[in-house]
Amino acid sequence: MLSPPLLNSTYNTPQTSSCGFCPCHSQHLSSSSTSHQCYQFGLIANLERWTITGSMIYGRYYHTSSLLTNGKVLVAGGMGSSRYLNSTELYDPSTDVWTVTSSMSYT
């Protein structure tokens, strides 16, 4: 199991979000490892804590992630276990569920 990412770092949380989010932080992965694990940062019992979210469908690293204005998180591209990925996934923090969305045309 991976440990929460960069515990001693400071993160700027967008005003539209009630929590920070860090999918599959690649600091913990070797060049041939992928991870389905994702972490969410927020206040739990008035303490700042990382918690593990639902797992992504495709393990990946070197991807991008974006917090959308509706509070969902879009993860796109990156590297899978043996190839570049053109897949995208959408995380809904209210349901703790990842769904596959339309793939990108290019990797």
URGIPE-V357595 format. One record per pair of residues at least 4 apart in sequence whose C-alpha atoms are under 7 Angstrom apart, sorted by the first residue. I is the first residue (numbers start at 1). J is the second residue. D is the distance in Angstrom with one decimal. If there is no record, write none. Layout:
{{I	J	D} {I	J	D}}
//
This chain:
{{4	39	6.8} {4	50	6.3} {5	25	6.2} {13	17	6.7} {13	19	6.8} {13	20	5.5} {16	69	6.3} {16	71	7.0} {17	71	6.0} {19	40	6.8} {19	41	5.5} {19	42	4.8} {20	40	5.7} {20	41	4.6} {20	42	6.3} {21	39	6.0} {21	40	4.5} {21	41	5.8} {22	38	6.2} {22	39	5.2} {22	40	6.2} {23	37	6.9} {23	38	4.2} {23	39	5.9} {24	35	5.9} {24	36	6.6} {24	37	5.4} {24	38	4.9} {24	61	6.7} {26	61	5.5} {26	62	6.5} {29	33	5.5} {29	34	6.8} {32	81	6.0} {33	81	6.2} {34	59	4.9} {34	60	4.8} {34	61	5.8} {34	80	6.2} {34	81	5.9} {35	59	4.5} {35	60	5.7} {36	55	5.1} {36	56	4.9} {36	57	6.8} {36	58	6.3} {36	59	4.4} {36	60	6.9} {37	55	5.2} {37	56	6.7} {38	52	5.8} {38	53	5.6} {38	55	6.4} {39	50	6.1} {39	51	5.5} {39	52	4.5} {39	53	5.6} {40	50	5.6} {40	51	5.3} {40	52	6.3} {40	53	6.4} {41	49	5.7} {41	50	4.5} {41	51	6.4} {42	48	5.6} {42	49	5.8} {42	50	6.7} {43	47	5.3} {43	48	4.7} {43	49	6.2} {44	48	6.4} {44	49	6.4} {53	96	6.3} {54	96	5.4} {54	97	5.9} {56	98	5.8} {57	98	6.9} {59	80	6.2} {60	78	5.9} {60	79	5.3} {60	80	4.8} {61	78	5.4} {61	79	5.3} {61	80	6.8} {62	78	4.7} {62	79	6.0} {63	75	6.9} {63	76	5.9} {63	77	5.2} {63	78	3.6} {63	79	6.9} {64	75	5.7} {64	76	5.4} {64	77	6.7} {64	78	7.0} {65	73	6.7} {65	74	5.5} {65	75	4.3} {65	76	6.4} {66	73	5.6} {66	74	5.2} {66	75	6.6} {67	71	6.4} {67	72	6.1} {67	73	4.6} {67	74	6.5} {68	72	5.4} {68	73	5.9} {72	90	6.7} {72	91	5.6} {72	92	5.0} {72	93	6.6} {73	90	5.6} {73	91	5.0} {73	92	6.8} {74	89	5.9} {74	90	4.6} {74	91	6.5} {75	88	5.6} {75	89	5.3} {75	90	6.4} {76	87	6.2} {76	88	4.3} {76	89	6.6} {77	85	4.8} {77	86	4.9} {77	87	5.7} {77	88	6.3} {77	107	6.4} {78	84	5.9} {78	85	5.5} {79	83	5.8} {79	84	4.4} {79	85	5.6} {80	84	5.9} {80	85	6.1} {84	107	6.2} {85	107	5.9} {86	103	5.6} {86	104	5.1} {86	105	7.0} {86	106	6.2} {86	107	4.8} {87	103	4.5} {87	104	6.3} {88	100	6.1} {88	101	5.5} {88	102	6.5} {88	103	5.6} {89	98	6.3} {89	99	5.5} {89	100	4.5} {89	101	5.5} {90	98	5.5} {90	99	5.3} {90	100	6.4} {90	101	6.6} {91	96	7.0} {91	97	5.8} {91	98	4.4} {91	99	6.6} {92	96	5.7} {92	97	5.6} {92	98	6.5}}
//
